[in-house]
Amino acid sequence: MTQPAPITRISPLAWALLAALALVWGSSFLSNRAALAGAGVLTVVTFRVAGGAVALWLWVALRRLPLPRDPRLLIRFAIMGALNNAIPFSLIVWGQKHIDSGLAAILNASTAIFGVLVAAAVFSDERLTPPRLLGVAIGFAGVVIAIGPAALTGFSLASAGQWAVIGASFSYGFAGAYARSAIRGLAPEVAAAGMLTGGLFWLAPLMLTIEGVPSLDYAPSVWAGMIWLALGCSALAYLIYYRILALAGAGNLSLVTLLIPPVAILAGWAVYGERLGPNAFAGFAVLALGLAILNRKPRDAARPSR
């Protein structure tokens, strides 16, 4: 899909939508923990992807958006569904079995760093300039500080959970690069619905093989978590995401990366009493600095043309 040209100013509506998207995606970490109280990892992720796909296809039908006719898109949707949904969602949810919601959100913010590195390796117009290299280096330093020395020097389920979330960010980076050409020209809602459907292609067989047919006998809190993951964190979030993209541009949209961790940290503290160590907050501060450098616009690009 094509992306609009960068926009330097953010309207009040775009700011409101950015805040809404941060609240929705920030709450996904809380919903993951709620759902995991009664369902397996693959069951949680499959419910999220399936529910989100159904909701978005209903939206596409109601708006009578044109459907793609190229059969090659089926393979592309399957690849996108793996890279952007099945793999990262599964890794994040599994990781949250062993680490707090806030820490998972902080580590997930490294998505932007991996996106820059993958794009630089794949596209000739995304080269790593000295400022971007500095931003990447500082961002990685923040990740190292956040995960702490124990994850680097020894193995535990907690360290494995942290690496799982970082692996999800790596997958997101490849998804962003692949989407640049694979689903260009599609209506955003159609692309999102197709991608979620492609994720279901991988997840449903794995869930049935490993975890079996879901019992559906879940506590209300588990159902609430899974329903919100599907309808809010997937379907609604994608609609808000593409609206912001049209209003404010891709550069400004990336600000949501910095807004999600505080939401997840506060939610985890308020609901589950999670308390992160000082290294997590220090790591997020350093990571945020690296992301700010990556998103900084050159002076010449920020000046209006005369």
ROSETOR-175287 format. One record per atom (N, C-alpha, C): residue in three letters; y, x, z. Coordinates in steps of 0.02 Angstrom, whole numbers, padded with zeros to 5 digits, always signed. Atoms other than C-alpha are relative to their C-alpha. Layout:
N
ALAYXZ
...
***
This chain:
306
MET-00059+00042+00000
MET+00000+00000+00000
MET+00061+00044+00000
THR-00061-00039+00005
THR+00175+00061-00033
THR+00040-00008+00064
GLN-00040+00003-00059
GLN+00291+00103+00109
GLN+00073+00002-00020
PRO-00070+00000+00015
PRO+00477+00067+00109
PRO+00033+00066+00016
ALA-00036-00062-00013
ALA+00603+00206+00109
ALA+00022+00003+00073
PRO-00019-00005-00070
PRO+00651+00274+00280
PRO+00068-00032+00013
ILE-00062+00033-00020
ILE+00788+00177+00370
ILE+00022+00034+00064
THR-00023-00040-00057
THR+00896+00272+00494
THR+00019-00044+00059
ARG-00021+00043-00055
ARG+00962+00125+00596
ARG-00052-00054+00013
ILE+00048+00050-00020
ILE+00854+00003+00692
ILE+00039-00062+00023
SER-00034+00063-00018
SER+00912-00178+00702
SER-00026-00025+00067
PRO+00025+00029-00063
PRO+00899-00277+00865
PRO-00067-00035-00008
LEU+00064+00033+00012
LEU+00757-00378+00787
LEU-00056+00052-00003
ALA+00051-00052+00004
ALA+00662-00217+00746
ALA-00015+00029+00068
TRP+00012-00025-00068
TRP+00687-00154+00923
TRP-00043-00049+00041
ALA+00039+00051-00036
ALA+00621-00318+00993
ALA-00073+00001-00022
LEU+00068-00002+00025
LEU+00470-00308+00880
LEU-00036+00064+00021
LEU+00030-00062-00025
LEU+00440-00126+00929
LEU-00023-00008+00072
ALA+00018+00011-00070
ALA+00441-00177+01111
ALA-00061-00046+00005
ALA+00057+00047+00000
ALA+00323-00322+01074
ALA-00065+00036-00020
LEU+00059-00036+00023
LEU+00203-00207+00979
LEU-00024+00048+00054
ALA+00019-00045-00055
ALA+00206-00081+01122
ALA-00035-00038+00056
LEU+00032+00040-00052
LEU+00164-00219+01246
LEU-00070-00021-00021
VAL+00065+00023+00024
VAL+00022-00283+01137
VAL-00050+00057-00002
TRP+00047-00055+00004
TRP-00057-00115+01098
TRP-00009+00035+00067
GLY+00008-00030-00067
GLY-00022-00049+01273
GLY-00048-00040+00042
SER+00047+00043-00038
SER-00117-00198+01344
SER-00072+00006-00025
SER+00068-00006+00026
SER-00268-00156+01235
SER-00043+00043+00046
PHE+00039-00043-00044
PHE-00320-00020+01357
PHE-00021-00039+00063
LEU+00018+00042-00056
LEU-00315-00145+01500
LEU-00055-00050-00020
SER+00050+00048+00025
SER-00413-00271+01395
SER-00068+00033-00010
ASN+00063-00036+00007
ASN-00543-00139+01354
ASN-00037+00005+00066
ARG+00032-00008-00066
ARG-00574-00109+01539
ARG-00026-00067+00025
ALA+00023+00066-00022
ALA-00585-00296+01574
ALA-00064-00020-00037
ALA+00058+00018+00040
ALA-00709-00323+01432
ALA-00061+00040+00018
LEU+00056-00044-00017
LEU-00816-00175+01483
LEU-00034-00020+00066
ALA+00031+00021-00063
ALA-00848-00258+01651
ALA-00061-00044-00011
GLY+00057+00044+00011
GLY-00973-00373+01567
GLY-00035+00010-00067
ALA+00029-00008+00067
ALA-01009-00313+01389
ALA-00004+00074-00016
GLY+00008-00069+00021
GLY-01066-00153+01305
GLY+00056+00022-00047
VAL-00053-00028+00041
VAL-00953-00038+01206
VAL+00000-00030-00070
LEU+00003+00025+00069
LEU-01013-00092+01034
LEU+00011-00075-00004
THR-00012+00072-00002
THR-01011-00275+01083
THR+00074-00015+00005
VAL-00072+00009-00008
VAL-00830-00262+01139
VAL+00036+00014-00066
VAL-00034-00020+00062
VAL-00777-00173+00980
VAL-00016-00048-00057
THR+00019+00047+00054
THR-00875-00290+00866
THR+00035-00066+00007
PHE-00037+00062-00011
PHE-00798-00444+00946
PHE+00073+00008-00021
ARG-00070-00012+00018
ARG-00625-00367+00924
ARG+00009+00000-00075
VAL-00007-00007+00073
VAL-00650-00324+00741
VAL-00016-00066-00035
ALA+00018+00064+00031
ALA-00737-00487+00696
ALA+00053-00053+00011
GLY-00051+00050-00014
GLY-00610-00597+00783
GLY+00065+00014-00036
GLY-00061-00018+00035
GLY-00464-00502+00710
GLY-00005-00013-00074
ALA+00009+00011+00072
ALA-00537-00512+00534
ALA+00004-00075-00016
VAL-00002+00073+00012
VAL-00565-00701+00546
VAL+00071-00026+00004
ALA-00069+00024-00009
ALA-00388-00730+00611
ALA+00044+00021-00059
LEU-00042-00023+00055
LEU-00310-00624+00474
LEU-00019-00033-00067
TRP+00019+00035+00062
TRP-00412-00704+00334
TRP+00026-00072+00000
LEU-00030+00066-00005
LEU-00355-00874+00398
LEU+00075+00003-00016
TRP-00071-00009+00015
TRP-00176-00810+00390
TRP+00011+00010-00075
VAL-00005-00011+00072
VAL-00203-00748+00213
VAL-00009-00065-00039
ALA+00013+00063+00033
ALA-00274-00917+00163
ALA+00059-00048+00008
LEU-00056+00046-00012
LEU-00132-01015+00244
LEU+00062+00019-00041
ARG-00058-00023+00038
ARG-00002-00908+00156
ARG-00015+00006-00075
ARG+00022-00002+00070
ARG-00101-00913-00007
ARG+00018+00067-00033
LEU-00013-00066+00026
LEU-00085-00727-00030
LEU-00052+00018-00053
PRO+00048-00018+00053
PRO-00166-00655-00187
PRO-00054+00046+00026
LEU+00056-00041-00021
LEU-00338-00582-00160
LEU-00016+00053-00053
PRO+00016-00053+00049
PRO-00391-00417-00240
PRO-00063-00017-00039
ARG+00058+00014+00043
ARG-00514-00426-00384
ARG-00038+00063-00018
ASP+00033-00063+00016
ASP-00559-00242-00399
ASP-00060+00010+00046
PRO+00059-00008-00044
PRO-00739-00222-00334
PRO-00002+00067+00036
ARG-00002-00065-00033
ARG-00703-00041-00291
ARG+00033-00004+00069
LEU-00033+00007-00065
LEU-00597-00104-00147
LEU-00049-00014+00056
LEU+00050+00013-00052
LEU-00754-00158-00056
LEU-00021+00065+00034
ILE+00018-00065-00028
ILE-00803+00024-00035
ILE+00058+00030+00038
ARG-00059-00027-00034
ARG-00626+00072+00011
ARG+00012-00035+00066
PHE-00007+00037-00063
PHE-00618-00065+00142
PHE-00052+00024+00051
ALA+00052-00025-00045
ALA-00782-00002+00214
ALA+00018+00068+00029
ILE-00021-00066-00024
ILE-00715+00176+00225
ILE+00058-00006+00049
MET-00057+00011-00045
MET-00550+00118+00300
MET-00022-00032+00065
GLY+00024+00032-00060
GLY-00643+00006+00421
GLY-00035+00048+00047
ALA+00032-00051-00041
ALA-00744+00154+00481
ALA+00051+00046+00032
LEU-00048-00049-00024
LEU-00598+00275+00497
LEU+00053-00029+00047
ASN-00056+00028-00037
ASN-00468+00156+00567
ASN-00020-00051+00054
ASN+00022+00050-00048
ASN-00573+00033+00667
ASN-00065+00019+00035
ALA+00066-00008-00032
ALA-00759+00063+00697
ALA-00004+00064+00041
ILE+00006-00064-00036
ILE-00750+00248+00744
ILE+00050+00005+00057
PRO-00047-00010-00056
PRO-00587+00256+00843
PRO-00006-00052+00055
PHE+00007+00051-00052
PHE-00609+00089+00932
PHE-00059+00015+00046
SER+00060-00014-00039
SER-00785+00137+00986
SER+00011+00061+00046
LEU-00012-00060-00040
LEU-00730+00309+01046
LEU+00047-00014+00058
ILE-00048+00016-00053
ILE-00582+00240+01144
ILE-00034-00042+00054
VAL+00032+00044-00049
VAL-00684+00102+01226
VAL-00052+00038+00041
TRP+00048-00041-00038
TRP-00824+00223+01271
TRP+00036+00047+00047
GLY-00038-00045-00043
GLY-00697+00346+01337
GLY+00027-00034+00062
GLN-00027+00036-00058
GLN-00623+00212+01449
GLN-00052-00018+00052
LYS+00051+00008-00052
LYS-00789+00197+01538
LYS+00005+00055+00051
HIS+00000-00060-00042
HIS-00749+00366+01614
HIS+00070+00026+00017
ILE-00068-00022-00016
ILE-00559+00387+01616
ILE+00045-00062+00007
ASP-00047+00055-00011
ASP-00410+00279+01667
ASP+00034-00022-00064
SER-00032+00028+00058
SER-00319+00167+01546
SER+00062+00040-00021
GLY-00061-00036+00016
GLY-00155+00262+01558
GLY-00013+00067-00033
LEU+00017-00064+00030
LEU-00235+00430+01521
LEU-00026-00009-00071
ALA+00024+00014+00068
ALA-00325+00355+01371
ALA+00059-00012-00048
ALA-00058+00015+00042
ALA-00158+00291+01305
ALA+00040+00064-00015
ILE-00036-00063+00010
ILE-00076+00461+01330
ILE-00035+00043-00053
LEU+00037-00040+00047
LEU-00213+00552+01236
LEU+00000-00031-00070
ASN-00002+00034+00065
ASN-00211+00421+01099
ASN+00066+00010-00036
ALA-00064-00013+00032
ALA-00029+00463+01068
ALA-00002+00062-00044
SER+00007-00059+00044
SER-00091+00625+00987
SER-00018-00019-00071
THR+00014+00024+00068
THR-00132+00517+00835
THR+00051+00026-00050
ALA-00053-00022+00045
ALA+00036+00563+00759
ALA-00008+00074-00019
ILE+00009-00071+00013
ILE-00003+00749+00774
ILE-00056+00011-00051
PHE+00055-00007+00047
PHE-00170+00735+00687
PHE+00018-00029-00068
GLY-00021+00028+00064
GLY-00091+00625+00555
GLY+00041+00049-00041
VAL-00040-00050+00035
VAL+00034+00762+00513
VAL-00044+00056-00027
LEU+00044-00055+00022
LEU-00102+00896+00505
LEU-00044-00020-00059
VAL+00043+00023+00055
VAL-00218+00794+00395
VAL+00040-00010-00064
ALA-00042+00011+00059
ALA-00077+00742+00279
ALA+00021+00067-00032
ALA-00019-00065+00027
ALA-00021+00924+00262
ALA-00057+00034-00037
ALA+00058-00030+00033
ALA-00198+00975+00215
ALA-00018-00035-00065
VAL+00022+00040+00057
VAL-00218+00837+00086
VAL+00054-00008-00053
PHE-00054+00017+00048
PHE-00047+00804+00007
PHE+00048+00058-00007
SER-00045-00056+00013
SER+00066+00932-00075
SER+00071-00015+00024
ASP-00068+00017-00021
ASP+00224+00837-00023
ASP+00005-00010+00076
GLU-00001+00007-00073
GLU+00179+00840+00163
GLU-00010+00068+00033
ARG+00010-00068-00026
ARG+00190+01026+00195
ARG+00028+00007+00071
LEU-00021-00012-00069
LEU+00211+01093+00370
LEU+00060+00048+00000
THR-00060-00041-00007
THR+00389+01155+00387
THR+00002+00031+00070
PRO-00004-00029-00068
PRO+00436+01266+00535
PRO+00014-00050+00055
PRO-00010+00049-00054
PRO+00508+01119+00635
PRO-00062-00043+00013
ARG+00060+00042-00010
ARG+00351+01016+00605
ARG-00055+00041+00034
LEU+00049-00043-00035
LEU+00241+01163+00655
LEU+00016+00005+00074
LEU-00021-00003-00070
LEU+00342+01177+00815
LEU-00019-00065+00035
GLY+00017+00065-00029
GLY+00319+00990+00847
GLY-00074-00007+00012
VAL+00073+00003-00007
VAL+00131+01003+00818
VAL-00022+00044+00058
ALA+00020-00046-00053
ALA+00115+01154+00933
ALA+00018-00027+00069
ILE-00021+00029-00065
ILE+00214+01071+01074
ILE-00043-00061+00016
GLY+00042+00059-00012
GLY+00116+00910+01051
GLY-00069+00019+00024
PHE+00067-00022-00021
PHE-00050+01001+01066
PHE+00003+00029+00071
ALA-00008-00026-00068
ALA+00015+01090+01221
ALA+00001-00058+00050
GLY-00002+00059-00044
GLY+00051+00919+01296
GLY-00069-00030+00010
VAL+00069+00026-00006
VAL-00127+00862+01259
VAL-00040+00043+00047
VAL+00038-00046-00043
VAL-00199+01017+01342
VAL+00021-00010+00073
ILE-00023+00010-00069
ILE-00091+00989+01497
ILE-00027-00066+00027
ALA+00021+00067-00023
ALA-00139+00804+01505
ALA-00074-00001+00018
ILE+00072+00003-00014
ILE-00326+00833+01496
ILE-00020+00046+00058
GLY+00014-00043-00057
GLY-00319+00973+01625
GLY-00050+00055-00014
PRO+00045-00057+00013
PRO-00416+01135+01639
PRO-00074-00017+00005
ALA+00071+00016-00009
ALA-00578+01051+01693
ALA-00033-00021-00065
ALA+00028+00022+00064
ALA-00602+00972+01521
ALA-00009+00058-00048
LEU+00004-00057+00045
LEU-00579+01142+01440
LEU-00053+00051+00022
THR+00045-00052-00026
THR-00692+01245+01552
THR-00070-00026+00019
GLY+00066+00027-00020
GLY-00835+01127+01597
GLY-00011-00069-00030
PHE+00017+00066+00027
PHE-00924+00968+01548
PHE-00012-00050+00056
SER+00013+00056-00045
SER-00921+00802+01640
SER+00011-00063-00041
LEU-00012+00062+00036
LEU-00918+00620+01590
LEU+00075-00013-00007
ALA-00072+00009+00005
ALA-00732+00618+01627
ALA+00029+00042-00058
SER-00025-00041+00055
SER-00700+00764+01509
SER-00025-00025-00067
ALA+00026+00029+00062
ALA-00813+00685+01378
ALA+00040-00061-00020
GLY-00042+00058+00016
GLY-00711+00526+01391
GLY+00066+00019-00029
GLN-00064-00024+00027
GLN-00552+00623+01360
GLN-00008+00025-00072
TRP+00011-00026+00068
TRP-00624+00712+01209
TRP-00016-00057-00049
ALA+00014+00058+00042
ALA-00686+00544+01143
ALA+00065-00032-00025
VAL-00064+00030+00019
VAL-00509+00475+01143
VAL+00037+00046-00050
ILE-00031-00047+00048
ILE-00445+00633+01057
ILE-00035-00005-00068
GLY+00037+00010+00062
GLY-00583+00611+00928
GLY+00023-00062-00037
ALA-00026+00061+00030
ALA-00518+00435+00898
ALA+00066+00014-00036
SER-00064-00018+00030
SER-00345+00506+00863
SER-00011+00039-00065
PHE+00016-00038+00060
PHE-00422+00627+00738
PHE-00022-00047-00056
SER+00023+00049+00050
SER-00507+00481+00649
SER+00059-00039-00028
TYR-00059+00035+00023
TYR-00342+00388+00642
TYR+00040+00042-00050
GLY-00036-00044+00046
GLY-00264+00539+00559
GLY-00029-00001-00070
PHE+00033+00005+00065
PHE-00392+00534+00419
PHE+00011-00069-00031
ALA-00010+00068+00025
ALA-00371+00345+00404
ALA+00069-00006-00033
GLY-00067+00003+00028
GLY-00184+00364+00375
GLY+00005+00034-00067
ALA-00001-00036+00064
ALA-00210+00492+00238
ALA-00038-00038-00054
TYR+00040+00036+00049
TYR-00345+00390+00153
TYR+00035-00064-00023
ALA-00033+00063+00017
ALA-00244+00229+00159
ALA+00057+00010-00049
ARG-00058-00013+00043
ARG-00101+00311+00066
ARG-00014-00015-00073
SER+00017+00012+00070
SER-00194+00296-00099
SER-00054-00054-00008
ALA+00058+00043+00009
ALA-00348+00189-00065
ALA+00017-00074-00004
ILE-00016+00072-00001
ILE-00264+00021-00030
ILE+00072-00012-00020
ARG-00069+00008+00023
ARG-00098+00045-00116
ARG+00007-00063-00043
GLY-00015+00057+00042
GLY-00020-00110-00192
GLY-00026-00066+00027
LEU+00025+00062-00029
LEU-00108-00238-00082
LEU+00051-00029+00049
ALA-00039+00031-00053
ALA-00019-00364+00027
ALA-00024+00027+00067
PRO+00022-00031-00063
PRO-00020-00287+00203
PRO-00050-00042+00038
GLU+00047+00043-00037
GLU-00108-00438+00279
GLU-00070+00002-00031
VAL+00064-00004+00034
VAL-00244-00429+00147
VAL-00034+00067+00014
ALA+00027-00066-00014
ALA-00266-00243+00174
ALA-00027+00004+00071
ALA+00023-00001-00069
ALA-00279-00266+00362
ALA-00064-00041+00010
ALA+00060+00042-00005
ALA-00404-00409+00346
ALA-00060+00033-00032
GLY+00055-00035+00033
GLY-00509-00310+00223
GLY-00025+00059+00039
MET+00019-00058-00040
MET-00506-00157+00334
MET-00041-00021+00060
LEU+00038+00023-00058
LEU-00564-00254+00487
LEU-00069-00025-00021
THR+00065+00023+00025
THR-00701-00335+00383
THR-00045+00060-00017
GLY+00037-00061+00014
GLY-00753-00161+00325
GLY-00026+00032+00064
GLY+00024-00026-00064
GLY-00764-00107+00507
GLY-00059-00039+00026
LEU+00056+00042-00022
LEU-00878-00254+00543
LEU-00065+00018-00036
PHE+00059-00020+00039
PHE-00995-00191+00406
PHE-00040+00054+00037
TRP+00034-00053-00038
TRP-01034-00039+00516
TRP-00019-00023+00070
LEU+00008+00014-00071
LEU-01017-00114+00689
LEU-00056-00051+00014
ALA+00048+00053-00015
ALA-01124-00271+00678
ALA-00072+00026+00001
PRO+00069-00026-00004
PRO-01288-00181+00633
PRO-00011+00046+00059
LEU+00008-00046-00056
LEU-01257-00046+00763
LEU-00004-00039+00066
MET+00002+00040-00061
MET-01220-00175+00898
MET-00068-00033+00009
LEU+00063+00036-00005
LEU-01376-00276+00859
LEU-00058+00048+00014
THR+00054-00048-00009
THR-01485-00120+00852
THR+00000+00032+00070
ILE-00005-00038-00063
ILE-01421-00033+01009
ILE+00007-00045+00061
GLU-00014+00042-00058
GLU-01359-00172+01122
GLU-00030-00070-00004
GLY+00032+00065+00008
GLY-01447-00325+01050
GLY+00049-00057-00011
VAL-00041+00060+00010
VAL-01383-00501+01024
VAL+00040-00013+00064
PRO-00040+00013-00061
PRO-01238-00536+01143
PRO-00022-00063+00035
SER+00022+00058-00039
SER-01282-00655+01283
SER+00053-00055+00001
LEU-00057+00046-00002
LEU-01109-00737+01280
LEU+00011-00030+00069
ASP-00007+00025-00068
ASP-01132-00772+01465
ASP+00044+00048+00040
TYR-00047-00047-00030
TYR-00978-00676+01515
TYR+00047-00035+00049
ALA-00050+00025-00046
ALA-00856-00697+01656
ALA+00064-00016-00038
PRO-00063+00016+00034
PRO-00688-00774+01610
PRO+00044+00060-00014
SER-00042-00059+00010
SER-00600-00606+01631
SER-00026+00042-00059
VAL+00029-00038+00056
VAL-00721-00525+01507
VAL+00017-00035-00065
TRP-00019+00038+00059
TRP-00692-00664+01381
TRP+00074+00008-00016
ALA-00073-00008+00010
ALA-00504-00650+01407
ALA+00015+00067-00032
GLY-00011-00066+00029
GLY-00511-00464+01371
GLY-00019+00004-00073
MET+00024-00004+00069
MET-00612-00483+01212
MET+00040-00044-00047
ILE-00040+00044+00043
ILE-00512-00630+01145
ILE+00068+00031-00013
TRP-00066-00031+00011
TRP-00348-00539+01173
TRP-00006+00062-00045
LEU+00010-00057+00044
LEU-00418-00382+01090
LEU-00003-00023-00073
ALA+00008+00025+00068
ALA-00462-00486+00936
ALA+00063-00031-00028
LEU-00056+00038+00026
LEU-00316-00604+00919
LEU+00067+00034+00011
GLY-00063-00033-00015
GLY-00179-00504+01002
GLY+00004+00071-00025
CYS-00004-00072+00014
CYS-00217-00319+00986
CYS-00021+00017-00071
SER+00020-00013+00069
SER-00290-00335+00810
SER+00041-00043-00048
ALA-00033+00043+00049
ALA-00228-00486+00712
ALA+00076-00002+00009
LEU-00072+00004-00012
LEU-00057-00512+00792
LEU+00034+00068-00006
ALA-00030-00066+00002
ALA-00025-00326+00810
ALA+00011+00024-00071
TYR-00009-00021+00069
TYR-00053-00294+00625
TYR+00058-00037-00033
LEU-00055+00039+00029
LEU+00068-00434+00578
LEU+00067+00028+00024
ILE-00061-00029-00026
ILE+00201-00361+00693
ILE+00012+00069-00030
TYR-00004-00068+00026
TYR+00164-00185+00631
TYR+00033+00001-00069
TYR-00025-00001+00068
TYR+00196-00226+00449
TYR+00070-00031-00006
ARG-00068+00027-00001
ARG+00351-00328+00490
ARG+00049+00055+00019
ILE-00043-00056-00020
ILE+00426-00177+00580
ILE+00006+00050-00057
LEU+00000-00048+00056
LEU+00376-00066+00433
LEU+00050-00022-00053
ALA-00047+00025+00050
ALA+00475-00177+00315
ALA+00072+00002+00025
LEU-00067+00003-00028
LEU+00625-00189+00432
LEU+00030+00069+00014
ALA-00027-00062-00027
ALA+00641-00012+00498
ALA-00028+00063-00031
GLY+00028-00059+00031
GLY+00533+00106+00396
GLY-00053+00034+00042
ALA+00057-00031-00033
ALA+00383+00214+00439
ALA+00022+00048+00055
GLY-00023-00047-00050
GLY+00484+00345+00534
GLY+00018-00034+00065
ASN-00019+00037-00061
ASN+00559+00221+00656
ASN-00059-00035+00031
LEU+00059+00034-00026
LEU+00394+00129+00672
LEU-00041+00046+00045
SER+00039-00047-00040
SER+00315+00287+00742
SER+00025+00005+00072
LEU-00025+00000-00069
LEU+00425+00265+00897
LEU-00046-00038+00047
VAL+00045+00039-00043
VAL+00296+00142+00959
VAL-00051+00044+00035
THR+00047-00047-00030
THR+00183+00291+00993
THR+00023+00022+00069
LEU-00027-00022-00064
LEU+00298+00341+01136
LEU+00007-00058+00049
LEU-00009+00058-00044
LEU+00314+00164+01204
LEU-00065-00027+00029
ILE+00065+00028-00021
ILE+00128+00123+01220
ILE-00024+00030+00066
PRO+00027-00027-00063
PRO+00077+00247+01360
PRO+00033-00028+00063
PRO-00029+00029-00062
PRO+00206+00185+01488
PRO-00025-00071+00014
VAL+00027+00068-00010
VAL+00145+00006+01459
VAL-00070+00004+00029
ALA+00069-00005-00024
ALA-00037+00057+01482
ALA-00003+00028+00071
ILE+00000-00029-00067
ILE+00003+00162+01636
ILE+00019-00052+00052
LEU-00022+00051-00047
LEU+00098+00021+01721
LEU-00051-00056+00007
ALA+00050+00054-00003
ALA-00033-00109+01675
ALA-00061+00022+00040
GLY+00057-00025-00036
GLY-00175-00001+01739
GLY+00013+00006+00075
TRP-00018-00005-00070
TRP-00082+00030+01901
TRP+00005-00069+00033
ALA-00012+00066-00029
ALA-00034-00154+01927
ALA-00065-00039+00009
VAL+00060+00041-00001
VAL-00206-00228+01889
VAL-00058+00034+00036
TYR+00059-00035-00026
TYR-00332-00094+01937
TYR+00017+00054+00051
GLY-00019-00051-00049
GLY-00232+00020+02051
GLY-00011+00071-00025
GLU+00009-00067+00027
GLU-00252+00168+01933
GLU+00059+00044+00018
ARG-00052-00048-00016
ARG-00155+00322+01984
ARG-00015+00066-00037
LEU+00010-00061+00039
LEU-00137+00466+01862
LEU+00028+00060+00038
GLY-00023-00061-00032
GLY-00116+00645+01920
GLY+00063+00027-00033
PRO-00062-00027+00028
PRO+00043+00746+01891
PRO-00010+00034-00068
ASN+00011-00033+00064
ASN-00038+00840+01747
ASN+00002-00050-00058
ALA-00002+00051+00053
ALA-00056+00677+01649
ALA+00072-00016-00019
PHE-00071+00016+00014
PHE+00130+00637+01666
PHE+00035+00060-00031
ALA-00030-00059+00030
ALA+00180+00816+01629
ALA-00022+00009-00072
GLY+00025-00005+00068
GLY+00068+00817+01477
GLY+00032-00050-00046
PHE-00032+00050+00042
PHE+00142+00655+01413
PHE+00072+00020-00016
ALA-00069-00021+00013
ALA+00319+00725+01433
ALA+00002+00054-00054
VAL+00002-00053+00051
VAL+00274+00880+01331
VAL-00021-00029-00067
LEU+00023+00032+00061
LEU+00180+00776+01203
LEU+00056-00041-00032
ALA-00056+00040+00025
ALA+00330+00658+01187
ALA+00053+00045-00032
LEU-00048-00048+00029
LEU+00442+00809+01154
LEU-00024+00022-00069
GLY+00027-00020+00065
GLY+00326+00867+01015
GLY+00006-00056-00051
LEU-00006+00056+00047
LEU+00324+00693+00937
LEU+00072-00012-00020
ALA-00071+00008+00017
ALA+00513+00683+00947
ALA+00022+00051-00052
ILE-00016-00052+00050
ILE+00526+00847+00851
ILE-00030-00018-00068
LEU+00032+00020+00063
LEU+00402+00783+00720
LEU+00038-00056-00034
ASN-00033+00059+00028
ASN+00502+00622+00698
ASN+00074+00012-00014
ARG-00071-00014+00009
ARG+00672+00707+00693
ARG+00016+00006-00074
LYS-00020-00001+00071
LYS+00760+00678+00528
LYS+00046+00059-00013
PRO-00047-00052+00018
PRO+00845+00824+00441
PRO+00071-00027-00005
ARG-00069+00024+00001
ARG+01033+00815+00450
ARG+00020-00026-00069
ASP-00019+00021+00067
ASP+01053+00804+00262
ASP-00029-00067-00017
ALA+00031+00063+00016
ALA+00931+00660+00253
ALA+00031-00057+00038
ALA-00030+00053-00040
ALA+01022+00566+00389
ALA+00070-00019-00024
ARG-00067+00015+00025
ARG+01191+00576+00300
ARG-00003-00051-00056
PRO-00001+00048+00055
PRO+01233+00426+00191
PRO+00028+00033-00062
SER-00025-00028+00063
SER+01258+00470+00009
SER+00066-00032-00019
ARG-00066+00026+00019
ARG+01432+00451-00062
ARG+00002-00015-00075
***
